[in-house]
Amino acid sequence: MKRTIGFATALLLAAGLAACGDNDRSSDKKGSPANADAGEINKNPYPSTYTPYPSSPVLLKDATVYDGIGGAFDGYDVLLSGGNIAEIAETIEATDDVEVIDATGKFVTPGIIDNHSHLGVYPSPGVSAHGDGNEVSGPVTAEVWAEHSIWPQDPGFTRSLAGGVTSMQILPGSANLFGGRGVIVKNVLSRTAQGMKFPDAPYTLKMACGENPKRVYGYGGGGFPGGAPFSRMGNLAGYRTSWIKAAEYKEKWDKWEEEGGDMPARDLELDTLKGVLDGEILVHMHCYRADEMAQIIDMSKEFGYKVTAFHHAVESYKIADKLAEEGICSSMWADWWGFKMEAYDGIPENIPMVHNAGACAVVHSDSDIGIQRLNQEAAKALSDGRRAGIEISDAEAWAWLSANPAKSLGIFDQTGSLESGKDADVVLWTADPFSVYAKAEKVFIDGALMYDLNDPDGNPVTDFELGQPGEGDTK
């Protein structure tokens, strides 16, 4: 039966839900109180209004379970209750109020977390009018926030849900030295970006090194003379100049907070950079070459902040020991390489070699298509590693898709693994999730069934996916 419902109604159509409340009610603890002093800066003026969809207790019975942190359990049960992982055990007895799902021969994993997505800011269809992911007005645009560009009706969200993705980081693009703030979202439909924001997740800052800022403002763009980079040394000088300004800005605010007096003038760009220096905002940096990553690490030490993750990072294998020593995640493709000079030394063993060095390896998409099959991308990297003699278990490799990206986003205390008390962001797979034949059968977010392969009429859909009404059709 063809659906003709509108977007507001579609928000209520998560599989298995008979009814649903408004998921735009505030649950974020970080927003400033309404009666905050006039001189106090509200560091979170656009707080999350996400509230989990209603859920009922569910028992997934007799599954093969990958807990996301290296554990594999055959024939185990997983109980979801109250929006959380309640218990994982060999046998769990179901009470009368629990729905029991036979998962024999199937697999249960934590939901996939993509820590590099542009869904919503570069939505489908990919037309110029939808290109809101890069503010290219200058090489330093730390003042912009990706969440202010997100279009919640992007059909990419529901497509990625069908691939088992339960959370993601939406980032600005990589045209700029400082591209702006990223935002972490739960993969649920909402009328607003704030209704998708992951409660209590930290903000992030997107930075980029190498060819992209050079190309946009230098040899390929050339429209921004005076401070715009034309070379890699120009890139580094641009970062350092901004960090010097941010350090001076932070010093003024620290002094005012300690001594009072006239409040310093606000600067949105420097507010974000100060947040990094204060340890409140996490740096995620687009960077391909090993030598550049090493220099960026040195620069971060010069100014007293930490790089949380390098993205794309096709040469991470060359400095995997250094990344492990510094506690920096490397967010990578399985096998993208060679599409520009700084990507030329990419190898398919990159991810397993980073993992084997004890560093934090993450599989990411940077693609509205790749995000639909991240389990298969991880499978490619896993098999490439094994062919090179690097033995990594399937259960260990699942950390590339859940625990490690959660750690890189500062949300591992809430999600990314199947541990008692964490968010019930869970996927039931029809088969081994590293198989090309596996499909996400059921996807739970905070315990609510948000996608069901066997109930297509009950799955979420946006107005855009419904299309235009037919001629003469006013319904």
N, C-alpha and C positions, 0 to 999 in steps of 0.2 A: 504494500500500500504506500503510495507516495505521500510524503509528509508535506504539509502546508503550514506548519506552525512557525511562529516568529522566534526571534532570538531569545527574548525574555522567557518564553516557554521552554526553549531548547536548553536553557541553563538548568532546568529542573529534570531533564531527561538523562540521568546517569543510570546505567543498567542496574536493574534490581531495586530501584528506588520507587516506591509508590508515591512519595511526596518528598519535597525538599524545601528547606528554608532558604532564606536569602543568604548567600555566602559573602555578602559585603559588610557584615557586622565586624566591628573592630575586635581583634584579639592580640594586637601587638603591644608588648609591654614597654616598648622603647619610646613611644610618643610622649612629648612633653605634656604636663597637665594643662588644662585649659586656663588656669589662673596663674600661669608661670609669670615671673617678674618680667617687666617690660624689657629689662636689660639682658635677659637670658636668651641665648640663641637656641632655637628649636633645631636640634640636629636631625630630626626626623619629621619634617613637616608634611610628608606624604606617607603616613603610616599604613601598614598592612591592615586591610579590613577582611582578610581571609578568615572564614569559618568552615571547618570541615563539613562536607555533606553528611546527612544522617546515615548511620550504619547500624547493623545488627551483628551480634556475634557469629563468627564463621569458623568452622574447623576444617582445615585442609588435611585430608586423611591419607596416610601411607604414601607419601611423596618422597622423591629424592630431593633433599634440601641442600642448597648452597647458602651458607649464612652471610656471605659477603666479606668475611674476614678470614677465609681460608678453610672453614669447616665444611665437610660433606657428610651427610647423614642419609642412609638408605632406609626407606620404609618408615619415615618419621612423620609426626603430626605437627601442624602449626595452628595455633589458636589466635584469632584476631578478635579483640573485644575492646569496646570503649574507644575505638580509634587507634589502639596500640597493639603491639605484639604482646600478647598475654603470656604465651608459653610455647616452647618447642620441646618435644619429648618423644620418646619412642612410642608411647601410648598415652593418649589423652582421652578421658571419658567425657562424652558430650552430655550436657544437661539438656532439658527439654527446650530451652530457648535458643539453642545453638543450631544453625544450619550446617549440616555435614556435607562436604563435597568430597567425593571419592577421587583421590589424586593418584591412584595406583598407576604406575608406569609413566607418570608425569613428573615435572620438576617445579620446585618453588624457589624463587630467588628474591632478594631485595629488588625494588624497582630501579630501573636504570636512571642515572643522573648524568645529564649532558652538561658539562661545565663550559661549553663554548657553543652557544647558539645565537642566531640572529632572527629567530622566529618573532613575529610581531613587529619588528623594526624594519625587516626586509621581507614582508609577507608575500604570500601568493595571491594573485598572479604577480609575477615579477616585473611590474611596469614602473616607469620613472616616477609616477605620482606616489608610489608606495615606498620610494627609497628614502627612508627616514633614519638610517642607521649610522650615517656619517655626517658630522657637522664640519664641512671642509672649509669654513670661512677663515681658518688659521691653523697653524701647526699645534697650538696649545688650546684645547677646548675642554679643560678639566671641569668647567662649570656646567656642562650639559649632562643630563641623566637619561639613560636609555629608556627608563620606564615612562618618560614623557613622550615617547614615540611609539609605544607598543599599541598595536591594533589587536584587541582581544579576539576579533572574529577571524583571524588568520587560520585558514583550514589546516595549516601545518601543525597546529596544536593537537587536533584530533587525530591526524595521521601519525604523529609521533606517539600518541597515547596507545594506538594500536600496535606500536612496536615495543611497548613495555616501558616507555619513559614516563616517570612520575614527577620528576623535578628537573629544572634546568636553570642555567645562568644565561640571561639575555644580555649581550654585550654590544656596545657601539662597534663600528668597524675599525679598520686599522690604517686609516689615512693619516692619522695625527700622531705626533709624539705622545700627547696625552689626549685620548679620545673621549674621556668622560666616564661617568659612573655606570657600572653594570648593576643588574638587579637579579635576584634569585626568586624564582616563582615555582609554585606548585602547578602541575599540568592539569588544571581544571578550567572549565569554562566560567567566565565571569563577565559582567557588564563593563568592568573597569580593570585596569592593570593593578590597582591597589587590591582588588578582590582576589588576585592571583598571587600576590607577594607572600613569600615564605615568612611566616611570623618569626620575629627575633633573629632573622639572618642578617649578617653584617653587609654593609655596602662594599662594593668592589670598585677598583679603578682600572680601566683599560689603558694600557700603554702599548706602543709599537716601536720596533727598531727596524733598521735595515732598509730594504728597497721600497717599501710602501710609502713612508713619509718622504723619502727622496723623490720618488716618482711623482707624487701628487703636488709637491711644492717646489721640486727642482727640475730635473731634465724633462719630465713629462707634463708638469703642470705649469710651473713658472709664473703663476699669477700673484704670488705673495712675496715680493722682495722685502728685505729688511727684517732679518730674524728668522726667515724660513730656511729650512735645511736644504742644501744641495749635495751633501755628502754625508758619509757616516760620521766623520768628525764633527760636521755641523749638527747632526742628530744629537750626539753626546753633549755638545756645548749647549744645545737647546734644553735638554733635560736639566743640566747642572744650573743653568741660569734660572730656570723655574724653581728648582729645589732651594736655591739661595733665597729667592723671594719668599718661598713658603716658610723657610726657617725664620726669617725676619718677622713674618706675619705671626707665626706661632709664638715667638718671643714676646711680641706686643700683647697678644691675648693672654699668655701665661702671666705676664706682669699685671695686667688688668684684673685677672681673676684673683691674684694674690693681694694686690694693693688697692684695687678700686680706682676711682677717678673717672675720667671721661672714657666711654667705651670706644675702642678702635673702630674705624670704618670697616664695614663688611665688604668682602670681595668673594663672589661665588666660586671663582676659579681657585683661589687660595684656601677657601673653606675646605674644598675636597683634598687638596694637597696637605693641608694641616691635619686633616683626618687620618691620612696615611702616616704622617710623622707621629701622631698621637697613638698609633697602633689600632685605630678603630676601623680603618678601611683597608681592604686587602688588595694588593697589587697583582693583576693578571696581565702578563706581558707577551704580546706577539713577538716572537724572535726565533729565527731559523738556525743561524750559525752558532757553533760552539764558542768561537772566539768572542762573538758579541755577547753571548750569555754570560761568559766569564767577566767581561768588562762591566756589564750591567750589575752583576753581583758586587764588584768592587765599588761601583758608584753608590749602590744601596748602603754599603758600609760607610762610605764617605758622609752620607747625610742621615744615617741612623734609622733606616727603615728596612723592611724585609720584602723581598719578592716572594709571593706565595706560590705562583706557578708561571712557568714559561709555556706559551701555547704554540702549537705547530711543531716547533723544536725538533726539526728533522735530524739535527746533528747532536741530539742529547746523548746518544751512545758514546760520543767522543769525550764527554765530561760527566758520565753517569756517576762516577765516584764522588766528584765535586758536588753534584746535585744531592746525593745522599748525605754528604757531610754537612751541607747547608740546610738540609730539610726543605728543599724546594721541589714541588711537584712538576712533572713534565707531562703536558697535555698534548697528545699526539694522534695523528692518523695512522692507520695500519700500513698504508702503502702509497700515499700520495707523494710524488717527488718529481723533479725535473721540469716543472712548469715555469720556473724562473731560475736565475743563476744561484740564488741563495738556497734553493731547494734541490740543487743538483746532487748533493751528497747524501740524500735520503736513502735509507736501506730498510727492507721489510723486517729486519730483526731489531729495529730500534726499540720498540716497546718492551719485548722480552729482555733485551740487554740492560735497559734502565731498571727493570724489575730485578734482574739477577744481581745488580750492583747494590741492591738494598734501598734504592730510591723509590719515590712515589710516582708510579706510572698510571696515567689516565688515558683512556680512549675517548676522544671527543669527535664531534661531527663537523662543525662549521658549515653545515649543509642542511637544507630542508629535506633532502632525499636521504643522505647518510644517517640522519637522526632516526629514520624509520627502521634501520637495520644495524644498530650499533652492536648488537650481540654477534652478528656475523663479522663485523669489522674486528671485534676482539678475537673471534675464532681464527681469522686469517693471521693475526699477529701471533697467536698462540701456536699455530701449526708451523709458522715460519721459524719461531724460536726452537721448536722441537727438532726441526730439520737441521738446525745449526747446533744441536746437542744441548740446548738449554731446556731442562726438564722442569716444567711448571704444571701443576695440577689444574684441572678445570676449576676447582673450587678457589684456588689461589687467584686465578686469572679473573674471576668474577669481581674481585676487588677493584680492577681497572674500571669497572662500570658503575660501582656503587660506593664502596667505602672510601676509595681514594678521591674521587671527585667530591664526595661529601666533605672530606677533610680539607680539600683545597678551597672550599666555599665556606668553611667555618660552621657547618651544620651537622657534623658527624655525631654530635651529642643527641641529635633528634632523629636522624635517618641515615640510610646507607648500609645498614646491616640488620639482620634478623636477631635482635637481642631484646629481651624482655623490657618493656617500658618504652621502647622507641616507637615512632610513628609506624603505623601499619601500612607502609608503602611497599606493596608486595605484588609479584607477578606469578601466576600459575601458567606454565608453559606446556604445550601439547607434547613436547618431546625434549630431548637434550637441547638446551638453549644455544649451544654452540653448533648445532646442526642447521644447515640451510633449509631444512624441512620444518623446523620448529616455528610455531606461532604463539604469540601471547594469547592465551585462552581467556584469562580473566586478569584484570588489572585493578588493584585496590589502592586507593589513596586515602590515608588516614582511616583505613578500615572500610571505606565506602566503595562499593563496586562501581567503578567508573567506565569500564569497558568489558564487554562480554562478546567473544567471538561468535557464540551461538545465539545471540539475541541482537542482530543488527538493528532492529527497529527500536531497541531501547538504548542505543548508544548515543552519546552527545553529538550534536550537530549545530553548526552556526547558521545564521541567516544567510551568510555568503554562500554556504554549501547548498542551501535550498534553492538558490537561483532566483530569477525574476518571475512574478506571476504571469500566467498566460494572458493573451489578449482578451480583454473583457472580464478577466478574473479579478475581482476586488477583494477576495478573501485572503 
